[in-house]
Amino acid sequence: MSQADPLTYLTDVVRVLKTHWPDNRVVNIVCHGHSVPAGYFATPLVDTFNAYPHLLHASLKSRFPFAALNVIVSAIGGENSAAGASRFDDDVLGHRPDVATIDYGLNDRRLGLAKARDAWRSMIERCLARSVRVILLTPTPDTSALADPPADDWRKLLEHAAQIRELAAQFGLAMVDSLAMFQQRLDAGAALSDLLSWSNHPNRAGHEIVAAGLLRWFPAG
């Protein structure tokens, strides 16, 4: 299979978001992952309202003003995908989501590719079994990108990003390639320090990049 089409992947969800009362219903989006979707900026600060789940919520409400919409954050700082998979039924599927986002690439470097693949596949397959639409996210960067030559952690980040892209293609899922979008900003002259609030936590500008990547999967037209 190939990665999903942004214009059609969430057609059914977008149709509900456009539906007016009294014929509408609540749409739930659950953002699952580690410290980045949890909203950690300069640890221990949790800046919820400048993190991408809230930015996505605000943008969707602007785009779909009649929608009854919840964006629920189930992310936990410091967690990897194996731990996230172990609580997935209760903390994600328990909210009966229409859409689930998964963002663990940064912390999965310590877990390793094989265990991470198994955990991501487990979460993906459980979503698909319940007709939940899935959006995978490649990791946002950290300051190991500044090393010359690149540090081992940066190599692992690239490997996990590649694996996430492969999973999106294998299952025909939506994907936000955060790492590639950050790299585009760096290639255009931005400094990584302009996009991070901590060694591996985006600031508001960094979270806006991710939120914009998510928003393109919810076309207004």
KAVENFEN-V34332 format. One record per backbone hydrogen bond with DSSP energy under -0.5 kcal/mol. CO is the residue of the C=O (numbers start at 1). NH is the residue of the N-H. Records with the same first field share a line. If there is no record, write none. Layout:
# KAVENFEN-V34332
CO = NH  NH
This chain:
# KAVENFEN-V34332
4 = 6
5 = 8  9
6 = 219
8 = 11
10 = 14
11 = 15
12 = 16
13 = 17
14 = 18
15 = 19
16 = 19
20 = 23
25 = 68
27 = 70
28 = 98  99
29 = 31  72
30 = 32  101
31 = 74  75
32 = 103
33 = 76
34 = 38
35 = 39  40
36 = 39
39 = 47
41 = 43
42 = 45
45 = 41  47
46 = 48
47 = 50
48 = 51
51 = 54  55
52 = 56
53 = 57
54 = 58
55 = 59
56 = 60
57 = 61
58 = 62
59 = 63
60 = 64
64 = 67
67 = 69
68 = 27
70 = 29  72
72 = 31  74
76 = 79
80 = 84
81 = 85
82 = 86
83 = 87
84 = 87
85 = 88
87 = 91
88 = 92  93
89 = 94
92 = 95
93 = 96
98 = 133
99 = 30
100 = 135
101 = 32
102 = 137
103 = 34
104 = 108
106 = 109
107 = 110
108 = 112
112 = 116
113 = 117
114 = 118
115 = 119
116 = 120
117 = 121
118 = 122
119 = 123
120 = 124
121 = 125
122 = 126
123 = 127
124 = 128
125 = 129
126 = 130
127 = 130  132
128 = 131
133 = 100
134 = 174
135 = 102
136 = 176
142 = 145
143 = 146
144 = 147  151
151 = 155
152 = 156
153 = 157
154 = 158
155 = 159
156 = 160
157 = 161
158 = 162
159 = 163
160 = 164
161 = 165
162 = 166
163 = 167
164 = 168
165 = 169
166 = 170
167 = 171
168 = 172  173
173 = 4
174 = 136
175 = 177
176 = 138  178
177 = 181
178 = 182
179 = 183
180 = 184
181 = 185
182 = 186
183 = 187
184 = 188
185 = 190
186 = 189
191 = 194
192 = 195  196
195 = 203
198 = 201
199 = 143
201 = 197  198
203 = 207
204 = 208
205 = 209
206 = 210
207 = 211
208 = 212
209 = 213
210 = 214
211 = 215
212 = 216
214 = 217
215 = 218
